Amino acid sequence: MDQEPLDTHTGIGIVGAGLVGCLAALAFAKKGYVVSLFDMRADPRTLDRSQKNLRSINLAVSDRGIRALKSVDEEMASRVLEHIIPMKGRMIHDRDGGCESQVYGLFGECINSIDRAYLNECLLQEVRQADVRVFFDHKLKSVRNLDSLPMLTFSTLGGEEKTFEFDYAIGADGAFSQFRYQMQRSMRMSFSQQFIDMQYLELYIPPKPQATCEADKVEIRDHIHSSGTPGDHDELSGQFQMDPGHLHIWPRHDYMLIALPNKDGSFTSTFFSPWKVIESFKTDDEFVAFFWANFPDATKLMGEEHLRSAYHENPRGSLMQVDCFPYNNHRAIIIGDAAHAMVPFYGQGMNCGFEDVRVLMETIQQCSGDIQDAFAKFSESRRDDLVAICQLAMDNYTEMSSKVVSPLYLMRKKFDYFLGKYGHYVGVSWLPLYTMVSFRHDIPYSQAISTERRQQRILRGVQTACFAGFFGYGVLRALEYWNRR
Amino acid sequence: MDQEPLDTHTGIGIVGAGLVGCLAALAFAKKGYVVSLFDMRADPRTLDRSQKNLRSINLAVSDRGIRALKSVDEEMASRVLEHIIPMKGRMIHDRDGGCESQVYGLFGECINSIDRAYLNECLLQEVRQADVRVFFDHKLKSVRNLDSLPMLTFSTLGGEEKTFEFDYAIGADGAFSQFRYQMQRSMRMSFSQQFIDMQYLELYIPPKPQATCEADKVEIRDHIHSSGTPGDHDELSGQFQMDPGHLHIWPRHDYMLIALPNKDGSFTSTFFSPWKVIESFKTDDEFVAFFWANFPDATKLMGEEHLRSAYHENPRGSLMQVDCFPYNNHRAIIIGDAAHAMVPFYGQGMNCGFEDVRVLMETIQQCSGDIQDAFAKFSESRRDDLVAICQLAMDNYTEMSSKVVSPLYLMRKKFDYFLGKYGHYVGVSWLPLYTMVSFRHDIPYSQAISTERRQQRILRGVQTACFAGFFGYGVLRALEYWNRR
């Protein structure tokens, strides 16, 4: 039947040289496997900047991602994470230009901003040095033979088809995974993709044209150093127009603007709104007027010209959630967005994908190197955590866009902070949900949710007790009053 | 960019020459549109029987399907439906070989058994005569340009790629629709496919080897005639081993067997079970023993030899539900299983697909021939009905496999039958759900569900009233008793 040329490789074939695919390639290579990594895109080294797919919402690396990188190779992790910018909290911007900082961690823990394309290039660099065979311009056409030796067929630039044979195959080719689609043809995989009614439009806040005073520069540099990030931050090539130590949010309920710092002093900003909002603007004038009315401080920093060109030229992205199960079929598995694309509102998409790699490698070790067995175990054991984080990501839009300015939310946050920080002195173990998800790589996502549910029940108990106390006190005072009459 | 040969057709391009695709082609051709119909399979006329894809669970045509066929062309409908075998009810087989008939309709209405491959061939024959251009061996590769003139690219047998341009494009290429997959690339379509833990294995009950007595033959022939089916039924080429006027069911809760009659005196039978059941049989002996224990009468009719060969050779099918929304994008739309594959337990898959065609054509007429507008309106207005029937199909497994032998269910069925048949004499409008779905093409699926919900509320009210009455009566009698003491 198969008359295509067959290039027989043993070892591991990985499809998708994005963040998760690269880390998986590194992980297997470090363990001594022969690894081949394929991507449909061109080698980024052969492209100039304008040709690159600069997909963003800047990424926020947090503990799970860092632990996963380190689990593969400590030194590689240091090199890759050299240029992250720590953010210790959210900076909430109101309509009048007022700001309020809300710290993320109990003890100054930070999440870390990094440019997606830059991080990808760092990882590709590591992959090349790890002696992984990398094939760019290879577009996956079919995945077959998963129950014996997986055969991957690609079409190459010249229109030629090439077929490779591997011991095991891994799909890490993103939310619209062709690998997953091909796997589905030979197995019973339940699958759903759900678009949410929300677009994102990427915007840009440039660095300060020049340093206004030397003090500013030093202050910003100090912030970055004091956050304890490894690496060299002295080469700040620009100056930030806002505090780079925060993830900036302009929460406006139905829509919101966010901004994350870049190394060059700029911010990558993203405008999220329902499609009907952005589509209601008939001209760039209306768009700019909307920005002046809702995000005056940001509009000033971005400049009207930029907003006008972004309105006309920047692509509007859609947001999708992918869920499927199982993730494996015999000698193949999907990981990262291919298995569980989530909306970006918890900043965990990449962190979770990296964690997939760590958990998978640990599972292989537990299975004494029986990779097929490990694929099956990973699929079963990872399921609940992946469902949990996808749900958290979906729910967190409400938190970011609305709750962060609600008095009740702020009260709960203070309560969390207080109990989380000082509770252990009085024997109370309390962990804010955000801390568990972003700063505690040792707590699985599903356990974070169940712990949070328990804490919520306790809180409701406390509220009821407080209410009962006040009510009882009131009744007593009333009785006293009547007695005295 | 596009350097492929472009074969410019105007008119309607339809992908998938299955049941729904053929009917859609006929419907548009009758209205005077230029229609091209594509299928990846070979022309069935060029294949011998062993090469044909004889996918089955025999189909049951009911009112919606018949109405849709007639809405396209009354005479065509008569020709196509010539060889259906009416089934007036379910025949429930218990483990001891006992049988009980449960009629479907209030007034003897029937659903009608027909072989899928045969029906498809009839429709293809009609398509050819309707002067539709039919392209077999055309495998869809891409769907583009939906917002101006849809371009469909196919690969043909020789490996050549051909691109066609149409005014409008319709995907009717089944549950694993490539057309849908291609559409998804250029739009935000939410989508889910859900496998249920259930396999099906096709079995076969042969005709009687020869007529045992002439009386039997006449009785069977009479049954078919008295059901008022058009066409020639005198050429019964065989004899049935069971009553052909019923859909036979062996309900055993976790698993079940069904059988539908064929024109040649045989029955196509299907064994449904969770995967773990069929996979638990290590040998054909165990499989046959299971059949003797659970379906002794059917086993006798099938013969051990057939069961053994079916166990080893017949493919085991999986059952999947597909849901997506919206169904349209600019000048393209998906219909039938491509848009809403359902599990087979309500016998409505094909009927619903045919109804798609009727509703779509009516919507085009309402939109004064603006097809793009009609696609959008169809998608919106058809949504609730499609969700409703998919849910009913899923729920009906429990009814077929378990409830049909439950006393409560049978009581409810009698109540339904009585009120449905005689209620109108006392001003009560009552319609059993099965009647609304299968015999009332004028009631949309979603309305059938809402009517049934209302009826269930009334039933619960009646139950409560009965209970209160009995209780009150008991209390009165108790009081009387105490008074007398």
Interface residues (C-beta under 8 A of the other chain):
Chain A: F176 Y181 Q184 R185 R188 M189 S190 F191 S192 Q193 Q194 F195 S318 M320
Chain B: F176 Y181 Q184 R185 R188 M189 S190 F191 S192 Q193 Q194 F195 S318 M320
